[in-house]
Amino acid sequence: MQRNLTPCVSVIIAAYDAQDTLVRAVNSALAQQVPVEVLIIDDASSDDTLRVARGLTRMHDNVRLIVSAENGGPSVARNRGLAAAQGEWIAILDADDAFLPGRLQRMTGVARRHEADLVADNLLFFDWQAQAVAGRALRLADDHVQQVGAADFVGQCMTGRSPFDYGQLKPIFRRRFLHARGLHYPPHLRHGEDFAFVLDWLLAGARFMLMGEGLYLFTQRIGSISSDSSGQSRTILNLQAMRDHTLGLLARPRIRADRALAGLLSKRADAIRDQAIWNRAYPHLRARRPGALLMEMLRDRRSWPMLARHLVRRHRARMLAR
């Protein structure tokens, strides 16, 4: 238990129905080698998350709980955490993920050496069922450190096209810079909010460093596309909100003045549109419903080239497997 220490890092955990994973997440933050405070924001959970969170606050002086009266989504919950944070740095930790030991010490060290305002590390894919690391997001050496500019970042955030979407990285943020620029998560976004937040930092002049070392366990669960129609509808709506936000960025004077960056954002908007089309079509393809798939293709002709590419890739994979 850490007592009477000014936190170096405030760890914000937005928790919704996370009763089975919250203790793991909090313990991984408390095990760091720098003074931390952990802010749990219960986003009106329907399970025992609130009870688990209250138990953690009783056990640890440096764990605080913020309770939301209604579910507002990750952006709203994290903004509440940003407003309450007291550390020099702020780290976002999803409630089903975890930090490896030493993560925050190494990241703040890179920040000091490179005078950075935000630092991201590589992600390790954690197979929840096997309870083991199953790979890493970026093919970078552990000692690799590079600066990432706005165009570099957007260029690696092509939803459904980029080998790994940089919008899924989990940087640490300098709190002083955040308050000086008045930065926050877009409250209307429930998906793609990390992309929007990091891009706002870069547009505000932040220095962003990316490490090759993987120190964040990014939990992977089976079934990324829900078979439930309501879940599928929410995914499509979230993608539409992401696309609308991306297109809205094009109206900003800073972006209008940068043709290369504007072009990349337009490509991202197209990639999000294609992903939404694919999410509508894929369940029919997987269930071998050619009639429904044909109706989906007739609904939007822009789906034809993309679906053709996916079908060719699937056919080649089957041939190679023989």
C-alpha positions as CSV (number, residue, x, y, z in Angstrom):
1,M,0.0,0.0,0.0
2,Q,1.3,3.4,-1.0
3,R,0.6,6.3,1.5
4,N,1.2,10.0,1.4
5,L,2.9,10.0,-1.9
6,T,2.3,12.6,-4.5
7,P,1.4,10.6,-7.6
8,C,3.7,10.6,-10.6
9,V,1.0,9.0,-12.7
10,S,-2.8,9.0,-12.4
11,V,-4.2,5.8,-13.9
12,I,-7.7,6.2,-15.2
13,I,-9.9,3.1,-15.5
14,A,-13.3,3.6,-17.1
15,A,-15.2,0.5,-15.9
16,Y,-18.4,-0.8,-17.3
17,D,-19.5,-4.4,-16.3
18,A,-15.9,-5.3,-15.5
19,Q,-16.4,-7.3,-12.3
20,D,-14.3,-10.2,-13.6
21,T,-11.2,-8.1,-14.7
22,L,-11.1,-4.9,-12.6
23,V,-9.0,-6.3,-9.8
24,R,-6.4,-7.5,-12.3
25,A,-6.3,-4.1,-13.9
26,V,-6.0,-2.2,-10.7
27,N,-3.4,-4.5,-9.2
28,S,-1.2,-4.1,-12.3
29,A,-1.3,-0.3,-11.8
30,L,-0.6,-0.5,-8.1
31,A,2.4,-2.8,-8.8
32,Q,4.2,-0.1,-10.9
33,Q,7.6,1.3,-9.6
34,V,6.5,4.9,-9.6
35,P,3.9,6.5,-7.2
36,V,0.5,6.2,-8.7
37,E,-3.1,7.0,-8.0
38,V,-5.8,4.9,-9.5
39,L,-9.1,6.5,-10.5
40,I,-11.9,4.0,-11.2
41,I,-14.9,5.5,-13.0
42,D,-17.8,3.2,-12.7
43,D,-19.9,4.0,-15.8
44,A,-23.3,2.8,-14.3
45,S,-22.4,-0.9,-14.4
46,S,-25.2,-3.4,-14.3
47,D,-23.1,-6.1,-12.6
48,D,-21.0,-6.2,-9.4
49,T,-18.3,-3.8,-10.7
50,L,-19.3,-1.1,-8.2
51,R,-19.0,-3.5,-5.3
52,V,-15.6,-4.7,-6.5
53,A,-14.4,-1.1,-6.9
54,R,-15.5,-0.1,-3.4
55,G,-13.7,-3.1,-2.0
56,L,-10.5,-1.9,-3.8
57,T,-10.8,1.6,-2.3
58,R,-11.1,0.2,1.2
59,M,-7.9,-1.9,0.6
60,H,-5.8,0.9,-1.0
61,D,-5.5,4.5,0.0
62,N,-4.4,5.5,-3.5
63,V,-7.4,4.1,-5.3
64,R,-10.3,6.5,-5.7
65,L,-13.8,5.8,-7.1
66,I,-16.0,8.1,-9.2
67,V,-19.6,6.8,-9.7
68,S,-21.6,7.9,-12.8
69,A,-25.3,8.0,-12.4
70,E,-25.9,6.9,-16.0
71,N,-23.9,5.2,-18.7
72,G,-22.1,7.9,-20.8
73,G,-19.5,5.7,-22.6
74,P,-15.7,5.7,-22.3
75,S,-15.2,9.3,-23.4
76,V,-17.5,10.8,-20.8
77,A,-16.1,8.5,-18.1
78,R,-12.5,9.3,-18.9
79,N,-13.2,13.0,-19.0
80,R,-14.4,12.7,-15.4
81,G,-11.1,11.0,-14.6
82,L,-9.1,13.7,-16.3
83,A,-10.8,16.4,-14.3
84,A,-10.0,14.5,-11.0
85,A,-6.4,13.4,-11.8
86,Q,-3.5,14.9,-9.7
87,G,-0.5,13.2,-11.2
88,E,2.2,14.7,-13.4
89,W,1.2,12.1,-16.0
90,I,-2.1,10.5,-16.9
91,A,-2.3,6.8,-18.1
92,I,-5.4,5.2,-19.6
93,L,-6.0,1.6,-18.6
94,D,-9.0,-0.3,-20.0
95,A,-10.7,-2.4,-17.3
96,D,-10.1,-5.7,-19.0
97,D,-6.4,-4.9,-19.8
98,A,-3.2,-4.8,-17.6
99,F,0.2,-3.1,-17.3
100,L,3.3,-5.2,-17.2
101,P,5.7,-4.4,-14.2
102,G,7.9,-1.4,-14.8
103,R,5.8,0.0,-17.6
104,L,5.2,3.5,-16.2
105,Q,8.8,3.9,-15.0
106,R,10.2,3.2,-18.5
107,M,7.6,5.4,-20.2
108,T,8.2,8.4,-18.0
109,G,11.9,7.9,-18.4
110,V,11.5,8.1,-22.2
111,A,9.4,11.2,-21.8
112,R,12.1,12.9,-19.8
113,R,14.9,12.0,-22.2
114,H,13.0,13.1,-25.2
115,E,11.0,16.0,-23.7
116,A,7.8,14.4,-24.8
117,D,4.2,15.3,-24.0
118,L,2.9,11.8,-24.7
119,V,4.5,8.5,-24.9
120,A,3.1,5.2,-26.2
121,D,4.5,1.7,-26.0
122,N,3.9,-1.4,-28.1
123,L,0.9,-3.5,-27.3
124,L,1.0,-7.2,-26.4
125,F,-2.0,-9.2,-27.5
126,F,-3.3,-11.2,-24.5
127,D,-5.4,-14.2,-25.2
128,W,-8.0,-14.2,-22.5
129,Q,-8.9,-17.9,-22.8
130,A,-5.3,-19.1,-23.0
131,Q,-4.2,-16.5,-20.4
132,A,-1.1,-16.0,-22.4
133,V,0.5,-13.4,-24.7
134,A,-0.3,-14.2,-28.3
135,G,1.8,-11.6,-30.2
136,R,2.6,-8.0,-30.4
137,A,1.0,-5.1,-32.3
138,L,4.0,-3.5,-34.0
139,R,7.2,-5.1,-35.4
140,L,9.6,-2.9,-33.7
141,A,12.7,-3.7,-31.7
142,D,12.4,-3.3,-27.9
143,D,15.0,-0.4,-27.9
144,H,13.3,1.4,-30.8
145,V,12.0,5.0,-30.0
146,Q,10.6,7.3,-32.7
147,Q,8.7,10.5,-32.9
148,V,5.2,10.4,-34.4
149,G,3.8,13.4,-36.1
150,A,0.1,14.1,-37.0
151,A,0.5,12.8,-40.6
152,D,2.4,9.7,-39.4
153,F,-0.3,9.0,-36.8
154,V,-3.3,9.4,-39.2
155,G,-1.5,7.4,-41.9
156,Q,-1.5,4.4,-39.5
157,C,-5.1,4.9,-38.4
158,M,-6.9,3.5,-41.5
159,T,-9.6,1.5,-39.9
160,G,-9.7,-2.0,-41.4
161,R,-6.7,-1.3,-43.6
162,S,-3.7,-0.5,-41.4
163,P,-1.7,-3.5,-40.2
164,F,-2.3,-2.1,-36.8
165,D,-4.3,1.0,-36.0
166,Y,-2.3,3.5,-34.0
167,G,-5.6,4.7,-32.6
168,Q,-5.5,1.7,-30.3
169,L,-2.2,2.6,-28.7
170,K,-2.4,3.6,-25.0
171,P,-0.1,6.6,-24.4
172,I,0.7,8.4,-21.2
173,F,-0.1,12.1,-21.3
174,R,1.5,15.1,-19.6
175,R,-1.3,16.6,-17.4
176,R,0.1,20.1,-17.5
177,F,-0.1,20.1,-21.4
178,L,-3.7,18.8,-21.2
179,H,-4.8,21.6,-18.9
180,A,-2.9,24.3,-20.8
181,R,-4.6,23.3,-24.1
182,G,-8.0,22.4,-22.6
183,L,-8.0,18.9,-24.2
184,H,-10.6,16.3,-23.6
185,Y,-12.2,13.2,-25.2
186,P,-15.1,13.9,-27.6
187,P,-18.1,13.0,-25.4
188,H,-20.2,11.8,-28.3
189,L,-17.7,9.1,-29.4
190,R,-18.0,5.6,-28.0
191,H,-15.6,4.1,-30.5
192,G,-12.5,5.7,-32.0
193,E,-12.2,8.2,-29.1
194,D,-8.5,7.4,-28.5
195,F,-7.7,8.4,-32.1
196,A,-9.6,11.7,-31.7
197,F,-7.9,12.5,-28.4
198,V,-4.4,11.8,-29.6
199,L,-4.8,13.7,-32.8
200,D,-6.1,16.7,-30.8
201,W,-2.8,16.6,-28.8
202,L,-0.7,16.4,-32.0
203,L,-2.7,19.3,-33.6
204,A,-2.0,21.3,-30.4
205,G,1.7,20.8,-30.9
206,A,2.4,17.9,-28.5
207,R,5.6,15.9,-28.9
208,F,4.7,12.2,-29.3
209,M,7.2,9.4,-28.8
210,L,6.6,5.7,-29.7
211,M,8.5,2.9,-28.0
212,G,9.1,-0.5,-29.5
213,E,8.9,-2.3,-26.2
214,G,5.6,-4.0,-25.4
215,L,4.4,-3.3,-21.9
216,Y,0.6,-3.1,-22.2
217,L,-1.5,-6.3,-22.2
218,F,-4.2,-5.7,-24.8
219,T,-7.0,-8.3,-24.1
220,Q,-8.3,-10.2,-27.1
221,R,-11.6,-12.0,-26.9
222,I,-13.2,-14.4,-29.4
223,G,-16.0,-13.0,-31.5
224,S,-15.1,-9.5,-32.6
225,I,-18.3,-9.1,-34.7
226,S,-21.4,-9.7,-32.7
227,S,-24.0,-12.2,-34.1
228,D,-26.6,-10.2,-32.1
229,S,-28.5,-7.8,-34.4
230,S,-28.6,-5.1,-31.7
231,G,-24.9,-5.4,-31.2
232,Q,-24.3,-5.3,-34.9
233,S,-26.5,-2.1,-35.2
234,R,-24.5,-0.4,-32.4
235,T,-21.2,-1.2,-34.2
236,I,-22.5,0.3,-37.4
237,L,-23.7,3.4,-35.5
238,N,-20.4,3.8,-33.8
239,L,-18.5,3.5,-37.1
240,Q,-20.8,6.2,-38.6
241,A,-20.0,8.5,-35.6
242,M,-16.3,7.8,-36.2
243,R,-16.7,8.7,-39.9
244,D,-18.7,11.8,-39.1
245,H,-16.1,13.0,-36.6
246,T,-13.2,12.3,-39.1
247,L,-15.0,14.3,-41.9
248,G,-15.7,17.1,-39.4
249,L,-12.0,17.5,-38.8
250,L,-11.6,18.6,-42.4
251,A,-13.3,21.9,-41.5
252,R,-10.6,22.9,-39.0
253,P,-8.4,25.7,-40.3
254,R,-5.2,23.9,-39.2
255,I,-6.2,20.8,-41.3
256,R,-7.5,22.8,-44.3
257,A,-4.0,24.4,-44.4
258,D,-2.3,21.0,-44.6
259,R,-3.3,19.2,-47.8
260,A,-1.4,16.1,-47.0
261,L,-3.1,15.7,-43.6
262,A,-6.5,16.5,-45.1
263,G,-6.0,13.8,-47.7
264,L,-5.1,11.2,-45.1
265,L,-8.2,12.1,-43.1
266,S,-10.3,11.7,-46.2
267,K,-8.8,8.3,-46.7
268,R,-9.5,7.4,-43.1
269,A,-13.1,8.4,-43.6
270,D,-13.3,6.1,-46.7
271,A,-11.7,3.2,-44.7
272,I,-14.3,3.6,-41.9
273,R,-17.1,3.6,-44.5
274,D,-15.7,0.4,-46.0
275,Q,-15.4,-1.2,-42.6
276,A,-19.1,-0.4,-41.9
277,I,-20.1,-2.0,-45.3
278,W,-18.0,-5.1,-44.4
279,N,-19.5,-5.4,-41.0
280,R,-23.0,-5.5,-42.6
281,A,-22.0,-8.0,-45.3
282,Y,-19.7,-10.4,-43.3
283,P,-22.4,-12.1,-41.2
284,H,-24.2,-13.1,-44.5
285,L,-20.9,-14.3,-46.0
286,R,-20.0,-16.3,-42.8
287,A,-23.5,-17.9,-42.6
288,R,-23.5,-18.6,-46.4
289,R,-26.6,-16.6,-47.1
290,P,-25.9,-15.6,-50.8
291,G,-29.3,-14.0,-51.2
292,A,-28.9,-11.7,-48.2
293,L,-25.3,-11.0,-49.3
294,L,-26.5,-10.0,-52.8
295,M,-29.1,-7.7,-51.3
296,E,-26.4,-6.0,-49.2
297,M,-24.2,-5.6,-52.3
298,L,-27.1,-4.1,-54.2
299,R,-27.7,-1.7,-51.4
300,D,-24.3,-0.1,-51.9
301,R,-22.2,-0.6,-55.0
302,R,-19.1,0.6,-53.2
303,S,-19.1,-2.7,-51.4
304,W,-18.4,-4.7,-54.6
305,P,-14.6,-4.2,-55.0
306,M,-14.0,-4.6,-51.3
307,L,-16.1,-7.8,-51.0
308,A,-14.4,-9.1,-54.1
309,R,-10.9,-8.6,-52.5
310,H,-12.1,-10.4,-49.3
311,L,-13.4,-13.3,-51.3
312,V,-10.2,-13.6,-53.3
313,R,-8.2,-13.6,-50.1
314,R,-10.4,-16.3,-48.5
315,H,-10.1,-18.4,-51.6
316,R,-6.3,-18.1,-51.7
317,A,-6.1,-19.0,-48.0
318,R,-8.2,-22.1,-48.6
319,M,-6.1,-23.2,-51.5
320,L,-2.9,-22.7,-49.5
321,A,-4.4,-24.8,-46.6
322,R,-4.9,-27.8,-48.9
